[in-house]
Amino acid sequence: MLHAILSRLIRHGTLTVRYPDGAVRRYGTGAAPEAAMEVRTRRALRRMLLDPGLAFGEGYMDGEIVPVGGCDVHGLLDVLVLNLERGDGAHPAESAMGWWRRAWRRLDQLNPAGRARRNAAHHYDLDVRLFDLFLDRDRQYSCAYFPTGAETLEEAQALKKRHIAAKLRLDRPGLEVLEIGCGWGGMALTLARDWGARVTGITLSAEQLEVARAAAAAEGLSDRARFELADYRAWDRPVDRVLSVAMFEAVGIAHYRAFFAAVCRSLKEDGVALVHSIGRSGGPGATNPWLAKYIFPGGYSPALSEVLPAVERSGLLVADLEVLRGHYARTIAHWRARFAANRDAAARLYDERFCRMFEFYLAGCELAFSRMGHMNWQLQLARRQDALPPTRDYMLGAERAAAVRSAAAGAVPGAPAAPPRG
């Protein structure tokens, strides 16, 4: 059965498969890209027939599906994704399961405060030393900004922070910023240190909270960058600016109206908000089941058509919308290379199965952006039409001024002085 499915599916590039009985079959055109895998157990075969979206990743984690012939998991997934996205063939079980997942996605993404806290802990309460193995020195765990494509990861992440700060229009010192989903504190510390803001970062991860507070203390910024363990729904007073970077994917479609209502009531009348999120270009969909089970439970990358109606009902105005194409694929390619270079250290922190899980995660996510139409969007919001100038000139001016300050200081803009780790 799997042979019949692959015969229909693989029409671009070449896939070679060694089956549990020793049979070797080749699918596709014989041309590049080429990949090869060994399916070592009949159990893996059966599971791939029933739910390939979940079973393929689990088979790789368990060592039952192994790239061979000099191929790695990224190369293997690349051939499969290329053919799935071009739509020349389809796995009947995956088509049926995809329909089921879309039908039940509101229930899967139901994220009240307690469940949201557990979902955050699942991934972000991992040992921070793991993230130090592949992130930049500031631990930016979101899409970097590559204006030319030649930037290092450190430079691109600093430029991302500068790009976001310019959109917040931090045009005078002392503006109060609420950051929803502050990670390990890098963005908040940059806004406090380089832009003169007073920032409160909130997170649902106890591990991130501890690291962020320690980083603020180490930089002498505890008076201007505070961190709290709190849900966005609990914030109860207005501030000048609201920022959310790479947190909206965890909100859940049933909570979009509540999220933007919370942003609206958290802003002063002349306030500005910036929401940065992963999105999908092809319209509403469903989260891959393997990713939802092992990496981001309750998570979903929304289409803009699902987001903007909630904004319109919130009392907020869309002041600016930018779509970042290709930037996250570059970012994750850097992360994947760094993780590979530090794989032995990751195995010492966890184990071999965990390393295979993380390899599959990074490879699959990179391909989501390079092959599957995922992108990032930045949505600038305000309560009043006159809260911001009528053109984007102020954004460009703020970025240029920051570049001049950075050049004068002889440093990458927004980057702390500590040397890279890992």
C-alpha positions in Angstrom: 0.0 0.0 0.0 2.8 2.4 0.9 4.5 1.5 -2.4 1.4 2.4 -4.3 1.0 5.8 -2.5 4.7 6.8 -3.0 4.4 5.8 -6.7 1.7 8.3 -7.1 3.1 10.9 -4.8 6.8 11.3 -5.8 6.8 13.1 -9.2 9.6 15.6 -8.5 13.1 14.5 -7.5 13.9 11.0 -6.4 13.1 9.0 -3.2 14.7 5.6 -2.6 13.2 3.4 0.1 14.5 0.2 1.7 11.6 -1.7 3.3 11.8 -4.0 6.3 11.9 -7.1 4.1 15.0 -5.8 2.4 13.3 -4.7 -0.8 14.6 -1.5 -2.3 12.4 0.7 -4.5 13.0 3.9 -6.2 10.3 6.6 -6.8 10.3 9.8 -8.9 12.3 11.0 -11.9 15.8 10.0 -11.0 16.8 13.6 -10.9 17.7 15.9 -8.0 16.7 16.5 -5.2 17.4 13.0 -4.1 16.8 11.4 -0.7 16.9 7.9 0.7 15.5 6.2 3.8 15.3 2.8 5.5 12.0 1.8 7.1 13.2 -0.8 9.6 10.0 -2.1 11.1 6.6 -3.2 9.8 5.1 -1.2 12.7 6.4 2.0 11.2 4.9 1.0 7.8 1.5 0.4 9.4 1.5 3.6 11.3 2.5 5.7 8.3 -0.5 4.3 6.4 -2.9 5.3 9.2 -1.6 8.7 10.3 1.6 9.8 8.4 1.6 13.3 9.7 2.2 12.0 13.2 3.9 8.6 12.5 6.7 9.8 10.3 8.2 12.0 12.9 7.7 9.4 15.6 9.3 6.8 13.4 12.3 9.0 13.0 12.5 9.7 16.8 12.4 6.0 17.6 15.0 5.0 15.0 12.5 3.1 12.9 12.8 5.5 9.9 16.4 6.4 9.1 17.8 8.6 6.4 20.5 6.7 4.5 22.9 7.1 1.6 24.4 10.4 2.9 21.0 11.9 3.3 19.9 13.7 6.5 16.4 14.3 7.9 16.2 17.8 6.2 17.0 16.3 2.8 14.5 13.5 3.3 11.7 15.9 4.4 12.6 18.3 1.5 11.8 15.7 -1.1 8.5 14.7 0.6 7.4 18.2 1.2 8.3 19.3 -2.3 5.9 16.6 -3.7 3.2 17.1 -1.2 3.1 20.9 -1.8 3.0 20.5 -5.6 -0.1 18.4 -5.1 0.5 15.8 -7.8 -0.3 13.0 -5.4 -1.9 12.6 -2.0 -1.9 10.2 0.9 -5.5 9.2 1.4 -5.2 8.8 5.2 -3.4 12.2 5.5 -6.2 13.8 3.5 -8.8 12.3 5.8 -6.9 13.2 9.0 -6.3 16.7 7.7 -10.0 17.2 7.4 -10.6 15.8 10.9 -7.9 18.1 12.4 -9.4 21.2 10.8 -12.8 20.2 12.1 -11.6 19.9 15.6 -9.0 22.6 15.7 -11.0 25.0 17.9 -11.1 22.3 20.6 -7.4 21.5 20.2 -6.5 25.2 20.5 -8.8 25.9 23.5 -6.2 27.6 25.8 -7.7 29.0 29.0 -5.1 30.3 31.5 -4.3 27.0 33.2 -3.9 25.1 29.9 -1.9 27.9 28.4 0.5 27.7 31.3 1.0 24.0 30.9 1.5 24.4 27.1 4.2 27.0 27.6 6.0 24.9 30.2 6.1 21.9 27.8 8.6 23.7 25.5 9.9 26.8 27.2 10.7 25.2 30.6 13.4 23.1 29.0 16.9 23.6 30.2 18.1 27.0 29.0 21.5 25.5 28.2 19.7 23.7 25.3 18.6 26.9 23.8 22.1 28.4 24.2 23.3 25.7 21.9 21.6 27.1 18.8 20.1 30.6 19.5 22.0 33.9 19.2 23.7 35.3 22.3 20.5 37.3 23.2 18.3 34.2 23.0 16.0 35.5 20.4 13.7 32.6 19.7 11.8 34.1 16.8 12.3 35.2 13.2 15.4 37.3 12.6 15.6 40.1 10.0 17.9 39.7 7.0 17.8 42.9 4.9 20.5 41.6 2.6 20.7 37.9 3.5 24.4 38.2 4.3 23.9 39.0 7.9 25.1 36.7 10.7 22.5 35.4 13.0 23.6 37.8 15.7 23.3 40.7 13.4 20.0 39.7 12.0 18.4 39.2 15.4 19.7 42.6 16.5 18.2 44.2 13.4 14.9 42.4 14.1 14.8 44.1 17.5 15.7 47.5 16.0 13.0 47.1 13.3 10.4 46.3 15.9 11.5 49.2 18.2 11.1 51.6 15.3 7.5 50.5 14.7 6.7 51.0 18.4 7.8 54.7 17.9 9.7 55.0 21.1 10.3 58.7 20.4 10.9 59.8 24.0 12.5 58.2 27.0 10.4 56.8 29.8 7.6 55.3 27.7 6.1 52.3 29.4 6.0 49.0 27.4 4.1 45.8 28.2 5.7 42.8 26.4 3.4 39.9 26.2 5.5 36.7 26.0 8.9 38.1 26.9 11.0 34.9 26.4 14.3 35.1 28.2 14.1 38.9 28.3 16.4 39.9 25.4 13.8 42.2 23.7 12.8 43.9 26.9 16.4 44.5 27.9 17.1 46.0 24.5 14.2 48.4 24.7 15.2 49.5 28.2 18.9 49.8 27.5 19.0 51.2 24.0 15.6 53.0 23.7 15.0 54.4 27.2 11.8 52.5 27.8 10.4 51.1 31.0 9.4 47.6 30.2 7.3 44.9 32.0 7.7 41.5 30.4 5.2 38.8 31.2 5.7 35.0 30.5 4.1 31.7 31.5 7.4 30.0 31.7 9.0 29.8 35.2 12.4 28.9 33.6 12.2 32.0 31.3 11.2 34.2 34.2 14.2 33.2 36.3 16.7 33.7 33.4 15.1 37.1 32.4 15.3 38.5 35.9 18.9 37.3 36.3 19.9 38.9 33.0 18.3 42.2 34.0 20.2 42.2 37.3 23.4 41.4 35.5 23.0 44.4 33.2 21.9 46.7 36.1 18.5 47.1 34.4 16.2 45.7 37.0 14.7 49.1 37.7 13.7 49.6 34.0 13.0 46.0 32.9 10.8 44.0 35.2 9.5 40.5 34.6 6.4 38.7 35.9 4.8 35.3 35.7 1.4 36.3 34.3 -1.2 35.6 31.6 -2.0 38.5 29.2 -5.7 38.3 30.3 -4.6 39.3 33.9 -3.0 42.6 32.9 -5.2 45.4 34.4 -3.8 48.9 33.6 -3.0 50.9 30.4 0.5 51.5 29.2 2.1 53.5 26.3 3.1 50.6 24.2 2.2 46.9 23.9 4.5 44.3 22.2 4.0 40.7 21.4 6.7 38.7 19.5 6.2 35.0 18.7 3.5 34.6 21.4 0.4 35.0 19.3 0.9 31.5 17.8 0.0 30.1 21.3 -3.2 32.1 21.7 -5.6 29.8 19.9 -8.2 30.8 17.4 -11.0 30.7 20.0 -9.2 33.4 21.9 -8.3 35.9 19.2 -11.1 38.4 20.1 -10.1 38.1 23.8 -6.4 38.7 23.0 -7.0 41.9 20.9 -9.5 43.1 23.4 -6.8 42.7 26.1 -4.3 44.6 23.9 -6.9 47.4 23.4 -7.6 47.9 27.1 -3.9 47.7 27.9 -3.2 50.7 25.7 -3.5 54.3 26.6 -5.7 56.4 24.3 -2.6 57.5 22.2 -0.8 54.1 22.6 0.7 51.9 19.9 0.9 48.0 19.8 3.0 45.7 17.6 2.2 42.0 17.2 4.7 39.8 15.4 3.6 36.2 14.6 4.1 33.3 12.2 1.3 33.1 9.6 0.3 30.9 6.7 -0.3 32.3 3.2 -2.7 29.7 1.9 -5.7 30.4 4.2 -6.9 28.6 7.4 -5.4 25.2 8.1 -4.5 23.0 11.1 -1.3 22.4 13.0 0.7 19.4 12.1 -0.1 16.7 14.7 3.5 15.8 15.4 4.4 19.4 16.1 1.3 19.8 18.3 2.1 16.7 20.3 5.9 17.1 20.9 6.8 20.8 20.4 4.0 23.3 20.7 0.7 21.9 22.2 -2.2 24.2 21.6 -0.2 26.2 19.0 -1.3 27.4 15.6 0.1 29.7 12.9 -2.9 31.7 11.6 -3.9 33.0 8.3 -4.4 36.8 8.3 -8.0 36.2 7.3 -8.5 34.6 10.7 -6.8 37.5 12.6 -8.1 40.7 11.1 -11.8 40.1 11.9 -10.8 39.9 15.6 -8.8 43.1 15.3 -11.8 44.9 13.7 -14.1 43.9 16.6 -11.6 45.0 19.3 -11.7 48.7 18.9 -8.1 48.8 17.5 -7.1 50.2 14.1 -4.6 48.6 11.8 -1.9 51.2 11.3 0.6 49.1 9.4 1.0 45.5 8.2 4.2 44.0 7.0 4.8 40.4 5.7 8.3 39.0 6.1 9.0 36.4 3.5 12.0 34.1 3.6 13.5 35.6 6.8 12.4 32.7 9.1 13.7 30.0 6.8 17.2 31.7 7.0 16.8 32.0 10.7 16.0 28.3 11.3 18.8 27.3 8.9 21.2 29.0 11.2 19.6 27.3 14.2 19.7 23.9 12.6 23.4 24.3 11.7 24.3 25.4 15.3 22.3 22.6 16.8 24.1 20.1 14.6 27.4 21.5 15.6 26.5 21.1 19.3 24.5 17.9 19.0 26.7 16.0 21.5 26.1 18.7 24.1 22.4 18.4 23.6 22.5 14.6 24.0 24.3 15.0 27.3 21.6 17.3 28.5 18.8 15.0 27.3 19.2 11.9 25.2 19.5 10.6 21.6 15.7 10.4 21.1 15.3 14.0 22.2 18.1 15.1 19.7 16.3 13.3 16.9 13.0 15.0 17.9 14.7 18.4 17.8 16.4 17.7 14.5 13.0 16.8 13.0 11.4 19.9 14.5 14.0 22.3 13.1 14.1 20.7 9.7 10.3 20.6 9.4 9.9 24.2 10.5 12.6 25.4 8.1 10.7 23.7 5.2 7.4 25.1 6.3 8.8 28.6 5.5 10.9 27.6 2.4 8.4 25.2 0.7 5.0 25.4 2.4 4.0 29.1 2.3 4.5 30.0 5.9 5.7 33.6 6.6 5.8 36.1 9.4 3.6 39.2 9.8 4.0 42.3 11.9 0.7 44.1 12.7 1.0 47.6 14.1 -2.1 48.7 16.0 -3.4 51.9 17.6 -6.6 53.1 19.2 -6.6 56.5 17.4 -6.0 57.5 13.8 -3.6 60.3 14.9 -1.5 58.1 17.3 1.1 57.7 14.6 2.4 59.9 11.7 0.7 59.3 8.4 3.7 57.8 6.6 6.4 55.2 7.4 9.1 57.8 7.3 9.4 57.8 11.1 10.2 54.1 11.1 13.0 54.5 8.6 14.3 57.5 10.5 14.4 55.6 13.8 16.2 52.7 12.3 18.8 55.0 10.6 19.4 56.9 13.8 19.8 53.6 15.7 22.3 52.4 13.1 24.3 55.6 13.6 24.3 55.2 17.3 25.4 51.5 17.0 28.2 52.4 14.5 29.4 55.1 16.9 29.5 52.6 19.8 31.2 50.0 17.6 28.6 47.3 18.4 25.8 45.4 16.7 22.6 47.4 17.6 20.8 45.9 20.5 23.3 43.1 21.3 24.7 42.6 24.8 28.4 42.6 25.3 28.6 38.9 26.3 30.5 36.7 23.8 28.5 34.0 21.8 27.9 30.7 23.6 28.1 27.2 22.1 
